[in-house]
Amino acid sequence: MAFPLRKLELRPLGNTGLRLSCVGFGASPLGNVFGAVSENDAVASVREAFRLGINFFDTSPYYGGTLSEKMLGKALKAAGVPRNEYIVSTKCGRYVDGFDFSAERVTRSIDESLARLQLDYVDILQCHDIEFGSLDQIVNETIPALQKQKEAGKIRFIGITGLPLEIFTYVLDRMPPGAVDVILSYCHYSINDSTLEDLLPYLKSKGVGVISASPLAMGLLTDNGPPEWHPASPELKSACKAAAARCKEKGKNISKIAMQYSLSNKDISSVLVGMNSVKQVQENVTAASELALFGKDQEALTEVEAILKPVKNQTWPSGIHQS
Ligand code: NAD
């Protein structure tokens, strides 16, 4: 297959001035979150990502208990691309031993992440899964602590991530404009759940950049299916399995249809997909190139949407109740 079929589209991220490749490299698989990945495969995947025009890489100290950050750091170094040509996002507040969004912990966390990533700064630092902490602490303590690190030049932009969409409005309604540059939402803009769509006009009005993660619904929309730990209901899992099987029967690939669905909304700056092999990088970039050239496979999408209709927008609980 000849690559690239077409230059991967870059999209602006809110008011940051950053332009992210529409396909972003989710590095949680490099922490062995979806099964073991060798260092060779990690390095080769990142190298291929650069070659095909991906410029955005996302990780967290939580993924694989810091392994993802270490592997991504090694892979970025091995690729040898000038630092100003790529965008790295990592996170703070969520660790294998629990959550801690205190100013002291997140400040220390940035230095630890920079050391593991072998970088002097990260482009985006995000508070990770804030629904597990006190949202008032995020507003009053965590983000102000990150602003100090922004001034110190260790991070360029600040973000928040999590599953329930209400967390974003809660925080953004309480922060001055420009305090939060970006949000990362996951599992809410894929074929089975598109509820992020309703929030996009609000985010745009705030000048906040939008990253949408998990276009394959953390493995639900793949031929291999989700990992053991996947929190979806049995009903949702079996509907996705049926949709994947139907695609296969028709000689189609559900992951490609899912990628193209998520990439179609240009108010989303980057669709972050978890990747652990050169093949997956090639397939996901090809999905984007073919979308740009030929548009969506509407017939296959309509059929998948019909199978998933009974479970459309079904999600799962995440986080603690806010007082
Ligand atoms: P995903 O929907 O991207 O699915 C990843 C799974 O799909 C992995 O098993 C991967 O190997 C597989 N896959 C990738 N491309 C494929 C292809 N072409 N064909 C078949 N299988 C393919 O889910 P994800 O990895 O959880 O999400 C993407 C990234 O977004 C993460 O790596 C992480 O960086 C980020 N993320 C952040 C948060 C958060 O901040 N709270 C939550 C979820 C995801």
Residues whose N, C-alpha, C, O or C-beta is under 5 A from the ligand:
A	BS01	NAD	G26 A27 S28 P29 F34 D58 T59 D129 T161 G162 L184 Y186 A213 S214 P215 L216 A217 M218 G219 T222 S255 L272 V273 G274 M275 N276 Q280 E283 N284
